[in-house]
Amino acid sequence: MKVCRLCVVSGRVQGVFFRASARAEAGRLGVQGWVRNETDGTVRLLVCGDSEVVDQLCSWLNTGPATARVTGVSCESRPYDESLSGFRIV
């Protein structure tokens, strides 16, 4: 089943290569979407793909790269977006 999730990650997640690491992990898992820094210090991601691999990436968000200190992750379902191709930093 194809799903999309919009996630917000908080903690020390900017300036620690979180977006680049998320893009690499997304590429490894084969999910589509995007990741971006927000002005409030969080990182926001839209992750789409097969539910099993989307769950794997959402689980990875709880730790992120070794340089990050994640204090919270919230994800909510979004309609599947077939127009997405690849995973990019925006």
Residue frames as a rotation matrix with the C-alpha (Angstrom) as fourth column:
MET 1
0.577 0.817 0.000 0.00
0.817 -0.577 0.000 0.00
0.000 0.000 -1.000 0.00
LYS 2
-0.373 -0.678 0.633 1.33
0.669 -0.669 -0.324 3.45
0.643 0.303 0.703 -0.97
VAL 3
0.613 0.510 -0.604 1.27
0.789 -0.437 0.433 6.11
-0.043 -0.741 -0.670 1.75
CYS 4
-0.091 -0.634 0.768 2.60
0.279 -0.756 -0.592 9.60
0.956 0.160 0.245 2.46
ARG 5
0.499 0.194 -0.845 3.53
0.867 -0.096 0.490 11.05
0.014 -0.976 -0.216 5.83
LEU 6
0.347 -0.362 0.865 4.36
-0.021 -0.925 -0.378 14.62
0.938 0.113 -0.328 6.74
CYS 7
0.489 -0.276 -0.827 6.83
0.839 0.410 0.359 14.60
0.240 -0.869 0.432 9.63
VAL 8
0.600 -0.364 0.713 8.35
-0.369 -0.916 -0.157 17.30
0.710 -0.169 -0.684 11.82
VAL 9
0.371 -0.607 -0.703 11.57
0.780 0.615 -0.119 16.54
0.504 -0.504 0.701 13.71
SER 10
0.796 -0.079 0.600 12.68
-0.303 -0.910 0.283 18.71
0.524 -0.408 -0.748 16.63
GLY 11
0.756 -0.633 -0.168 15.84
0.473 0.350 0.809 18.96
-0.453 -0.691 0.564 18.70
ARG 12
0.039 -0.803 -0.595 19.34
-0.471 -0.540 0.697 19.71
-0.881 0.253 -0.399 17.46
VAL 13
0.252 0.223 0.942 18.50
0.585 0.740 -0.332 18.85
-0.771 0.635 0.055 13.87
GLN 14
0.977 -0.027 0.210 19.80
0.157 -0.576 -0.803 21.85
0.143 0.817 -0.558 11.89
GLY 15
0.499 -0.862 0.089 23.47
-0.831 -0.505 -0.232 22.34
0.245 0.042 -0.969 11.09
VAL 16
-0.090 -0.491 0.867 24.19
-0.674 0.671 0.310 18.65
-0.733 -0.556 -0.391 11.72
PHE 17
-0.806 -0.237 -0.543 23.69
-0.591 0.381 0.711 17.24
0.038 0.894 -0.447 8.19
PHE 18
-0.438 0.721 0.537 20.21
-0.109 0.551 -0.828 15.96
-0.892 -0.421 -0.163 9.08
ARG 19
0.497 0.694 -0.521 18.73
-0.587 -0.173 -0.791 16.82
-0.639 0.699 0.322 5.67
ALA 20
-0.048 -0.599 -0.799 21.59
-0.962 0.244 -0.125 15.24
0.270 0.763 -0.588 3.72
SER 21
-0.906 -0.279 0.319 21.45
-0.383 0.861 -0.335 12.14
-0.181 -0.426 -0.887 5.91
ALA 22
-0.094 0.954 0.284 17.67
-0.211 0.259 -0.943 11.91
-0.973 -0.149 0.176 5.50
ARG 23
0.475 0.216 -0.853 18.06
-0.853 -0.128 -0.507 12.16
-0.219 0.968 0.123 1.72
ALA 24
-0.524 -0.742 -0.418 20.68
-0.794 0.603 -0.075 9.38
0.308 0.293 -0.905 1.77
GLU 25
-0.803 0.286 0.524 18.46
-0.154 0.749 -0.645 7.16
-0.576 -0.598 -0.557 3.93
ALA 26
0.267 0.940 -0.213 15.46
-0.442 -0.077 -0.894 7.87
-0.856 0.333 0.395 1.70
GLY 27
0.179 -0.294 -0.939 17.51
-0.975 0.075 -0.209 6.93
0.132 0.953 -0.273 -1.35
ARG 28
-0.848 -0.524 0.080 18.63
-0.529 0.824 -0.202 3.70
0.040 -0.214 -0.976 0.32
LEU 29
-0.583 0.701 0.410 15.01
0.057 0.539 -0.840 2.81
-0.811 -0.466 -0.354 1.10
GLY 30
-0.867 0.202 0.456 13.61
0.483 0.116 0.868 3.99
0.122 0.973 -0.198 -2.24
VAL 31
0.090 0.913 -0.399 11.06
0.871 -0.266 -0.412 6.48
-0.482 -0.310 -0.819 -0.93
GLN 32
-0.262 -0.071 0.963 10.04
0.709 -0.691 0.142 9.76
0.655 0.720 0.231 -2.57
GLY 33
0.677 0.607 -0.416 9.53
0.734 -0.520 0.437 13.19
0.049 -0.601 -0.798 -1.10
TRP 34
0.170 -0.599 0.782 11.43
0.146 -0.770 -0.621 16.15
0.975 0.219 -0.043 0.29
VAL 35
0.293 -0.164 -0.942 13.09
0.956 0.033 0.291 17.53
-0.017 -0.986 0.166 3.41
ARG 36
0.087 -0.273 0.958 13.58
0.301 -0.910 -0.287 21.14
0.950 0.313 0.003 4.49
ASN 37
-0.753 -0.340 -0.563 14.69
0.651 -0.263 -0.712 23.26
0.094 -0.903 0.419 7.43
GLU 38
0.404 0.883 0.239 12.03
0.728 -0.468 0.501 25.39
0.554 -0.028 -0.832 9.09
THR 39
-0.031 -0.417 0.909 12.59
-0.124 -0.900 -0.417 28.82
0.992 -0.126 -0.024 10.66
ASP 40
0.683 0.352 0.640 11.61
-0.654 -0.098 0.751 27.47
0.327 -0.931 0.163 14.11
GLY 41
-0.208 -0.895 0.394 14.64
-0.967 0.249 0.054 25.12
-0.146 -0.370 -0.918 14.13
THR 42
0.235 0.351 0.906 12.75
-0.234 0.925 -0.298 21.96
-0.943 -0.142 0.300 13.16
VAL 43
-0.869 -0.366 -0.332 13.12
-0.429 0.225 0.875 19.82
-0.246 0.903 -0.352 10.05
ARG 44
0.188 0.977 0.101 10.00
-0.585 0.194 -0.787 18.97
-0.789 0.089 0.608 8.00
LEU 45
-0.891 -0.454 -0.021 9.77
-0.310 0.573 0.758 15.99
-0.332 0.682 -0.652 5.64
LEU 46
0.394 0.903 -0.171 7.22
-0.844 0.281 -0.458 14.59
-0.366 0.324 0.873 3.24
VAL 47
-0.735 -0.637 0.231 7.88
-0.548 0.760 0.350 10.87
-0.399 0.131 -0.908 2.81
CYS 48
0.398 0.891 -0.216 5.94
-0.838 0.258 -0.480 8.76
-0.372 0.373 0.850 0.27
GLY 49
-0.527 -0.517 -0.674 6.20
-0.752 0.653 0.087 5.14
0.395 0.553 -0.734 -0.82
ASP 50
-0.002 0.462 -0.887 5.29
0.115 0.881 0.458 1.63
0.993 -0.101 -0.055 0.24
SER 51
0.748 0.432 0.504 4.03
-0.373 -0.355 0.857 1.71
0.549 -0.829 -0.105 3.82
GLU 52
0.829 -0.455 -0.325 6.74
0.559 0.683 0.471 -0.65
0.008 -0.572 0.820 5.09
VAL 53
-0.141 -0.962 0.234 9.65
0.926 -0.211 -0.312 1.51
0.350 0.172 0.921 3.89
VAL 54
0.062 0.241 0.969 7.94
-0.088 -0.965 0.245 4.77
0.994 -0.100 -0.038 4.88
ASP 55
0.958 0.285 0.004 7.63
-0.053 0.164 0.985 3.28
0.280 -0.944 0.173 8.39
GLN 56
0.435 -0.873 -0.219 11.36
0.900 0.432 0.064 2.45
0.039 -0.225 0.974 8.31
LEU 57
-0.348 -0.564 0.749 12.31
0.524 -0.779 -0.344 6.03
0.777 0.273 0.567 7.43
CYS 58
0.418 0.576 0.703 9.92
-0.307 -0.639 0.706 7.44
0.855 -0.511 -0.090 10.04
SER 59
0.928 -0.160 -0.338 11.57
0.370 0.522 0.768 5.17
0.053 -0.838 0.543 12.62
TRP 60
0.007 -0.987 0.163 15.04
0.946 -0.046 -0.320 6.37
0.323 0.157 0.933 11.51
LEU 61
0.105 0.095 0.990 13.91
0.113 -0.990 0.083 9.96
0.988 0.103 -0.114 12.16
ASN 62
0.943 0.327 -0.065 13.83
0.082 -0.039 0.996 9.22
0.323 -0.944 -0.063 15.90
THR 63
0.486 -0.842 -0.234 17.63
0.583 0.113 0.805 9.09
-0.651 -0.528 0.545 15.95
GLY 64
0.978 -0.121 -0.169 18.77
-0.206 -0.660 -0.722 10.60
-0.024 0.742 -0.670 12.64
PRO 65
0.402 -0.904 -0.144 22.49
0.083 0.193 -0.978 10.99
0.912 0.381 0.153 12.01
ALA 66
0.131 -0.436 -0.890 24.98
0.925 0.378 -0.049 10.61
0.358 -0.817 0.452 14.88
THR 67
-0.825 -0.527 0.205 25.51
0.451 -0.832 -0.324 14.39
0.342 -0.175 0.923 14.99
ALA 68
-0.247 0.834 0.493 21.81
-0.291 -0.549 0.783 15.10
0.924 0.050 0.379 15.69
ARG 69
-0.984 0.135 -0.114 19.99
0.150 0.297 -0.943 15.10
-0.094 -0.945 -0.313 19.01
VAL 70
-0.487 0.872 0.054 16.34
-0.027 -0.076 0.997 14.37
0.873 0.484 0.060 18.24
THR 71
-0.964 0.202 0.172 13.89
-0.193 -0.092 -0.977 15.32
-0.181 -0.975 0.128 20.99
GLY 72
-0.139 0.974 0.181 10.64
-0.136 0.162 -0.977 14.78
-0.981 -0.160 0.109 19.12
VAL 73
-0.997 -0.022 -0.071 9.09
-0.073 0.158 0.985 13.44
-0.011 0.987 -0.160 15.94
SER 74
-0.164 0.981 0.101 5.49
-0.142 0.078 -0.987 13.92
-0.976 -0.177 0.126 14.85
CYS 75
-0.993 -0.107 -0.057 4.10
-0.078 0.207 0.975 12.38
-0.093 0.972 -0.214 11.67
GLU 76
-0.110 0.993 0.049 0.66
-0.287 0.015 -0.958 12.60
-0.952 -0.119 0.283 10.12
SER 77
-0.285 0.085 0.955 -0.82
0.737 0.656 0.162 10.89
-0.612 0.750 -0.250 7.10
ARG 78
-0.275 0.190 -0.943 -1.22
-0.557 -0.831 -0.005 12.79
-0.784 0.523 0.334 3.85
PRO 79
0.822 0.562 0.091 -2.80
-0.223 0.466 -0.856 11.74
-0.523 0.683 0.509 0.54
TYR 80
0.105 -0.798 0.594 -0.39
0.599 0.527 0.602 9.80
-0.794 0.293 0.533 -1.67
ASP 81
0.526 -0.033 -0.850 1.29
-0.485 -0.833 -0.268 12.06
-0.699 0.553 -0.454 -4.24
GLU 82
0.631 -0.220 0.744 2.07
0.555 0.798 -0.235 10.15
-0.542 0.561 0.626 -7.44
SER 83
0.935 -0.240 0.260 3.81
0.059 -0.618 -0.784 13.18
0.349 0.749 -0.564 -8.95
LEU 84
0.626 -0.741 0.243 6.81
-0.640 -0.310 0.702 12.91
-0.445 -0.596 -0.669 -6.61
SER 85
0.852 -0.474 -0.221 10.03
0.179 0.662 -0.728 11.54
0.491 0.581 0.649 -8.06
GLY 86
-0.169 -0.977 -0.130 13.13
0.443 0.042 -0.896 10.97
0.881 -0.208 0.426 -5.97
PHE 87
0.654 0.259 -0.711 13.86
0.756 -0.235 0.610 12.60
-0.009 -0.937 -0.350 -2.64
ARG 88
-0.019 -0.661 0.750 15.25
0.599 -0.608 -0.521 16.10
0.801 0.439 0.407 -2.51
ILE 89
-0.370 -0.174 -0.913 16.36
0.835 -0.493 -0.244 18.82
-0.408 -0.852 0.327 -0.15
VAL 90
0.157 0.491 0.857 14.23
0.767 -0.607 0.208 21.94
0.623 0.624 -0.472 -0.63
